[in-house]
Amino acid sequence: MTSPSSLSYHLLSFMAKTTRVLPQMRVALRGEGILTSPRFNKGTAFTIPERKALGLTGRLPYRVNSLDEQCERAWNQLQARDTPIRKNTFLQSMKDQNWVLYYALLARNLKELVPIIYTPTEAEAISNYSHLFRRSEGLFLTFSQQDTMEEDFLEQTKGRNLDLFVCSDAEAILGIGDQGVGGIGVRLIVILAYSSLPKLNCQDIRGQSNPSKALAVTLDVGTDNEELLNDPLYVGWPHKRVRGKEYDDFVDKFVQLVRKHYPHSLLHFEDFGVGNANTLLSRYREDHAIFNDDIQGTGAVTLACVLAAIGVTKSKLSDQRIVIYGAGSAGLGIAKQIRDGMIHLDGTKEEEANKLFWLIDKFGLITEQLEKEDGTKVREALKEFVRKENEEEGLSRRSGVGLLEVVKKVKPTVLIGCSTHAGAFTKEVVEAMAEGCERPIILPLSNPSRLVEVDPKDANDWTKGKALLATGSPFPPAKMPNGKEYIIAECNNALVYPGLGFGSMLCQSRQMTDKMIIAGAERLAALSPALKDPDNALLPDFGEAPEVNFEVAIAVAQQAIEDGIVSDEWKGVGKEEVRQKAREKIWVPEYREYVFDAEGGER
C-alpha cells in the first residue's frame, strides 16, 4: 500500500472528524442476493451477527476482515497483474462485486490508480469494450428505439433521487475518436471521480449511503467507426451516425426528460464531437445546470494552470500572448475560458481579449484569408478568434501559416497544445518560444502520453530550465540545470471538474455560470505549489485531488449564491456556512451495519 501525501493525510483526518456515525441500514436482500449486489456486498467484512441474520454463515469463510484488511488484500492482488490493461480489468471486476471496497482502494491509492482506470489505460479498454463485455452498466438510449425513450428512462430511474447524469454520444473519446457504445467507460470514470472525491452526499434522510445517485447515459446514435460496424461482436447499434435535425431532436428528447423529472440535477456532457459539443452547451446552458467537461473542464484546469504560471512571472492574464495548437472542443474551450478570465479578472473588453489568441488547426493559423483562399469553412464557434486581415503581424494575409512561423512572429508567452499531433512542438519551436520571453509557459496537453506535442523533459532541456510546464498525462520529473528536479504538473480535468460539479449540486444551482467556473479555477490556482517555490509544480499533486476539489466546490457554491441562482434554502448562506454544509455532505466509502427487513428494507 502507498503512503498518503501530506495533503491526502490531512484530508483523511478531516474526513474522520466530519464523518457521522451512520445508523443501521435495513435491507431486504439475503443469501446469494446480497452477495451478488455490488451496492450492498461486503464480502468477508460481514460481521457474525450480520451473517446469521442474512443467511451468510455457511457462504463465507470464518474470518471477518476489516475494510483496511480487504484493501491490503486487493492491492496485493492488483500488483500481481503484470500489465496496465490487466490491472484495469481486475479493478472493473472489483467494482462489479463491491462498490465500497473499490472506492476505498482508489481513495487510498489515487495517484497510482488513475493512470490505470483512466488515461492512458482506459482508452485501450474502451476500444475493446465489445470484446471485453461482461456486465451492463448505466442507461443505453438508442436512436432506433426512441419511441420508448421516456418509458426506458423512467424504468431505470424509478425511485431514485438522482443528482447527476453523465451522458455522451461517444464521438470523440480520449483522443481515440469514435468508439460507439464503448464510450460508456469514460462516463463511468467520470461518475467514479464524483463518487471517490468529495461530492454531494449520497445519503437520504436516514443517512443511507447510496453511490447510485449518479447515472451514466449512452446516447447511441450509431458509429462511423468502420472497424466497429464490421465487427460481429459489436454490442451497439450497427448503423452510421445519425446527424442533423434527427440527431438534435433525439438529444433534445433526452435533455427534456432530465429537466422534467430531475430539475435540480447536474447534466454532465462528455466526449461529444467538436461541433455538437459547442452547440449543445450553448443551446441548454441557460435552461439547466449543464457542464461540458471537454470544453469547460479542460478550460477551467488550463486557466488555473496559466493563472498559477503568471503568479510566478508576476504578470496579468491580459498581458499574455497565447498560441493554441489544436482548435477542437478542448482548444476552443481553453481559449474561451482564458478569454473570459481576462474579462472577469482584468476587466478587459471581449473584443480586445480575443486579439490575444492565435488558434491553429490542421489547415494552419485560423484567418479570414484561410476561408477566402482555400474555401475552408471556419466553424461558427471559432469566428470570434479569426485573425483579421488588417492586423499588424501580417500572418493573417495568407493561408496555411504554420506553428513555427506563428511563434517566431507573435513571440507568445503561452503555448498550449491540444492537437494529438505527437512531437508538434519541435526543438526549433520551443527554442523560439524561449527567445521571445523570459519564462515561457508551455502546456502540451494532448493525451494519451504517446500523442503529446512535446516530451516535457525535452522542453525543459531546450529552454535551459526556463519553461513553466504542465502536461495532460503524467510524466516523470525533469532535471533542472541546477540539478534540482522539476515536477511536471498534470493539467488533468479531474483536479477541477468534480469540485465544479459538487459545488453546483451542493447548492442546487439552476445553471453552471462562467463566473462559477472562473471562481473554481482561481481557487485551484491559489493552491499551486509554484506560488511558494517558482521551480515547483504549477498545480497540486494529483494525489491531492480530493482536498483540492473540496476547495474548488466551496468557491463554486459561494459564487452561485452571489449570482443568485441557487435553491431557496441556499439564498443568503454565508461563506463559513457553505463550508460547514459541504463538510456535512462529504461521502466516504465505508461499510454500514445491516439489519434484515423482509418488508421494507433497501434492495
C-alpha positions, 0 to 999 in steps of 0.5 A: 500500500502507498503512503498518503501525501501530506495533503491526502493525510490531512484530508483523511483526518478531516474526513474522520472528524466530519464523518457521522456515525451512520445508523443501521441500514435495513435491507431486504436482500439475503443469501446469494442476493446480497452477495451478488449486489455490488451496492450492498456486498461486503464480502468477508467484512460481514460481521457474525451477527450480520451473517446469521441474520442474512443467511451468510454463515455457511457462504463465507469463510470464518474470518471477518476482515476489516475494510483496511484488511480487504484493501491490503488484500486487493492491492496485493492482488492488483500488483500481481497483474503484470500489465496496465490493461490487466490491472484495469480489468481486475479493478472493473471486476472489483467494482462489479462485486463491491462498490465500497471496497473499490472506492476505498482502494482508489481513495487510498491509492489515487495517484497510482490508480488513475493512470490505470482506470483512466488515461492512458489505460482506459482508452485501450479498454474502451476500444475493446469494450465489445470484446471485453463485455461482461456486465451492463452498466448505466442507461443505453438510449438508442436512436432506433428505439426512441419511441420508448425513450421516456418509458426506458428512462423512467424504468431505470430511474424509478425511485431514485433521487438522482443528482447527476447524469453523465451522458455522451454520444461517444464521438470523440473519446480520449483522443481515440475518436469514435468508439460507439457504445464503448464510450460508456467507460469514460462516463463511468470514470467520470461518475467514479471521480464524483463518487471517490472525491468529495461530492454531494452526499449520497445519503437520504434522510436516514443517512443511507449511503447510496453511490447510485445517485449518479447515472451514466447515459449512452446516447447511441446514435450509431458509429462511423467507426468502420472497424466497429460496424464490421465487427460481429461482436459489436454490442451497439447499434450497427448503423452510421451516425445519425446527424442533423435535425434527427440527431438534435431532436433525439438529444433534445428528447433526452435533455427534456426528460432530465429537466422534467423529472430531475430539475435540480440535477447536474447534466454532465456532457462528455466526449461529444464531437467538436461541433455538437459539443459547442452547440449543445452547451450553448443551446441548454446552458441557460435552461439547466445546470449543464457542464461540458467537461471537454470544453469547460473542464479542460478550460477551467484546469488550463486557466488555473494552470496559466493563472498559477504560471503568471503568479510566478512571472508576476504578470496579468492574464491580459498581458499574455500572448497565447498560441493554441495548437489544436482548435477542437472542443478542448482548444476552443474551450481553453481559449474561451475560458482564458478569454473570459478570465481576462474579462472577469479578472482584468476587466478587459473588453471581449473584443480586445481579449480575443486579439490575444489568441492565435488558434491553429488547426490542421489547415494552419493559423485560423484567418479570414484569408484561410476561408477566402483562399482555400474555401475552408469553412471556419466553424461558427464557434471559432469566428470570434478568434479569426485573425483579421486581415488588417492586423499588424503581424501580417500572418493573417494575409495568407493561408496555411501559416504554420506553428513555427512561423506563428511563434517566431512572429507573435513571440507568445508567452503561452503555448498550449497544445491540444492537437494529438499531433505527437512531437508538434512542438519541435526543438526549433519551436520551443527554442523560439518560444524561449527567445521571445520571453523570459519564462515561457509557459508551455502546456502540451496537453494532448493525451494519451502520453504517446500523442503529446506535442512535446516530451516535457523533459525535452522542453525543459532541456531546450529552454535551459530550465526556463519553461513553466510546464504542465502536461495532460498525462503524467510524466516523470520529473525533469532535471533542472540545470541546477540539478534540482528536479522539476515536477511536471504538473498534470493539467488533468480535468479531474483536479477541477471538474468534480469540485465544479460539479459538487459545488453546483449540486451542493447548492442546487444551482439552476445553471453552471455560470462562467463566473462559477467556473472562473471562481473554481479555477482561481481557487485551484490556482491559489493552491499551486505549489509554484506560488511558494517555490517558482521551480515547483509544480504549477498545480497540486499533486494529483494525489491531492485531488480530493482536498483540492476539489473540496476547495474548488466546490466551496468557491463554486457554491459561494459564487452561485449564491452571489449570482443568485441562482441557487435553491431557496434554502441556499439564498443568503448562506454565508461563506463559513456556512457553505463550508460547514454544509459541504463538510456535512455532505462529504461521502466516504466509502465505508461499510454500514451495519445491516439489519434484515427487513423482509418488508421494507428494507433497501434492495 
